């Protein structure tokens, strides 16, 4: 329950797209990860914080790690594909999305 509250607070801060809020969200997410270190949702949100902060190398690294460690977690895969497509690397983006096209079930948030 505590981790969910922390995550919700961090996401609210991230929505402002302000650097100072992103910095606060980063601290909250890192504390939440101390409690639940294997949460793909927390890791994906942390990647989002890094993106707001302009730390793109960390974004890619974290999204790749999360996608590999949690291959069924769609959000990291989709985020990584979006970054690749934005860079004009359409084929790489498509490859990342391909496994999702054969899935029969998705979580309602996906």
N, C-alpha and C positions, 0 to 999 in steps of 0.2 A: 504494500500500500504506500509506504513512504517513497519508494522508488518511482511509483506512478505519479505521485504528487510532484516530486522533483523534476521528472521528465516533462510534465505539463507546464511547470513554471519555466523551464528552459525553453520549451517550444514557444511559449508566449513571448519571452524575451527575444527569441530569434525572429519572430514575425515583424518586429520593428525595423529590422535590417540595420540597426545602429551598432556601431563598433563597441561602444561601452556596454550595451546590452548583450552583445555576442560574447564579450569577455566574461560577463557575469554568468551567462548560460554555460560557457565552457567550464567554469569552476563547479557549477551545480552538476553538470553531466559527469565530470570526472569523479565527484564524490559519489554519485549514483553508481558509477562503474566499479567503485571500490566495494559496493554492496552486491552488485550483480555484474561481475566482469564479463560474462558471456551473453550479454543482451545485445542482439543485433540492432534492435531499435535504438538503444542508447548510442551505440557506435555509429549508426547512420546519422543520428542527430548531431553527434559530435563532428562528423564530416561536414554537415551543414553549417555548423559554427565556424569551422575552419574556412569554408568557402566565403562566408560573410567577412571574415578577417583577411581574406585574400591570400591565404596560405594553401595555394593550389597543390603543391607537392604533397602536403599532408592529406589533403582531400583525396587525391588519387590513391595514395598509399593505404589509407584507412578503408576506402571503398573496395579496393582490390582485396585486402585482407578479409574484410567482412563478407564479400561475395564468395571467396574461396572457403572460408570457415563455415558459412551458413548458405549453401547453394540454393536452398529453397526460400530464402528471404528475398523477396522480389524488390523491395525498395532500394537496397544498395546496388543491385544489378541495374535497375532502371536509372538511378542517379548517375552511375558510371557511364551507362550508354548515352544518356543525355549530354554529358560532358564531351564524350567522343564525337557525337553528332554535331554539337556546337562547334567543334574544332574542324569539322569537315571530314572526319573519319567515319563516314557513313557505314562502310562495311564492318568496321570494328564494333560500332554501335549495334548493328544488326546481329552480329554474332553473339553479343552479350544478351540480347533479347530473345534470341532463338529458342532457348530452353523453356522460356515462359509461354511460347505459343502452343506447346504441346500439353501444358498442364490442364488438368480437368477441373481442379478446384483452386479457388483463391480465397484468401481471407477477405472479409467485407471491406477492409481498408485498402486492400490491394486493387 
